[in-house]
């Protein structure tokens, strides 16, 4: 299932060129055109789904296994010293393309600057406790 208006679906279908890194039956990986670091690669599901939480278990399994495989290859091929895996859901979380994807961002020991991280401290222990009560998983 693809979305004719989705840029990632167009890339997967060959309608828009990309620097393909890897492809299998369920996933497609390609270099990001606006990378955080050189070698920044996106791994996308061939199934057009916006949120990670809406993926079928089988699709998610294939997507994360492909992400692992591509990350391992990037680690050796560049080479780099490590990598970040980033996955955003929703515009408020900086998901710019509404199609599930993982970012693999190569990292080097001599460059530890992270551009997307900022800390949002709780105003109090009570605030943290209240939020914890709301989000603690109870098996539902």
C-alpha positions in Angstrom: 0.0 0.0 0.0 1.5 3.3 -1.1 0.4 7.0 -1.0 0.7 8.7 -4.4 1.4 12.0 -2.6 4.1 10.7 -0.3 7.7 11.6 -1.2 9.0 8.3 0.3 6.5 6.3 -1.6 7.6 8.1 -4.8 11.3 7.3 -3.9 10.5 3.6 -3.3 8.5 3.4 -6.6 11.4 5.0 -8.5 9.5 8.2 -9.4 12.1 10.3 -7.5 15.8 9.4 -7.6 17.6 8.5 -4.5 21.0 7.2 -3.4 19.8 3.7 -2.5 21.8 1.9 0.1 19.7 -1.3 0.5 16.4 -2.8 -0.6 14.4 -5.9 0.2 10.8 -7.0 -0.1 9.6 -4.8 2.8 12.2 -2.0 3.3 14.1 0.6 1.4 17.2 2.4 2.7 18.7 5.6 1.1 20.9 8.5 1.9 19.2 11.5 3.5 19.5 14.6 1.2 19.7 16.9 4.3 22.0 14.9 6.5 22.9 15.6 10.2 26.2 13.8 9.4 27.8 12.5 6.2 26.4 9.0 5.6 23.1 9.8 7.3 20.7 7.1 6.0 17.0 6.6 6.2 15.4 3.2 6.4 11.7 3.2 5.4 9.0 0.6 5.3 7.6 0.0 1.8 4.2 0.0 3.5 2.9 3.5 3.8 2.1 4.0 7.5 2.5 7.3 9.3 3.1 6.3 12.9 5.3 3.5 14.3 2.4 2.6 16.6 0.3 1.7 13.6 2.7 -0.8 12.0 1.9 -4.5 12.0 4.3 -6.5 14.2 5.7 -8.3 11.1 6.4 -5.0 9.4 8.0 -3.4 12.4 10.2 -6.5 12.9 11.4 -6.3 9.3 12.0 -2.6 9.6 14.1 -2.8 12.8 16.1 -5.8 11.5 16.8 -3.9 8.3 17.8 -0.9 10.3 20.2 -3.0 12.3 21.7 -4.6 9.2 22.2 -1.2 7.4 23.7 0.4 10.6 26.2 -2.5 10.9 27.2 -2.0 7.3 27.6 1.8 7.7 29.6 1.3 10.9 32.2 -0.8 8.9 31.9 0.9 5.5 32.5 4.5 6.4 34.0 3.7 9.0 32.5 5.5 11.9 32.9 5.1 15.7 29.2 4.7 16.4 25.7 5.9 15.3 22.4 7.2 16.5 19.1 5.7 15.6 16.4 8.3 15.5 12.7 7.8 14.8 10.1 10.6 15.0 6.2 10.3 15.1 4.1 13.4 14.3 4.9 16.9 13.1 5.4 18.1 16.7 8.2 15.5 17.0 9.9 16.8 13.8 8.6 14.0 11.6 8.8 15.9 8.3 7.6 13.0 6.1 4.5 11.2 7.4 5.8 7.8 6.6 7.5 5.5 9.2 11.2 5.6 8.9 14.4 5.3 11.0 17.4 7.6 10.7 20.8 6.1 11.0 23.2 8.9 11.9 26.9 8.0 11.8 29.0 9.4 14.7 32.7 9.9 15.3 34.6 10.1 18.6 36.1 13.5 17.7 32.6 15.0 17.1 30.2 14.4 19.9 28.0 17.5 19.3 24.3 16.5 19.2 22.1 19.0 17.4 18.6 17.7 18.3 19.0 17.2 22.0 17.7 19.5 24.7 16.8 18.7 28.3 13.3 19.5 29.6 13.6 19.2 33.4 10.5 18.5 35.6 9.4 21.4 37.7 9.3 19.1 40.8 9.4 15.5 41.9 5.6 15.7 42.2 5.2 16.7 38.5 7.4 13.8 37.5 5.4 11.4 39.7 2.1 12.7 38.2 3.4 12.1 34.6 4.7 8.7 35.6 1.3 7.7 36.9 -0.3 8.7 33.5 2.2 6.9 31.3 3.1 3.8 33.3 2.2 0.7 31.3 -0.4 -1.5 32.9 -0.7 -4.1 30.2 -3.7 -2.6 28.4 
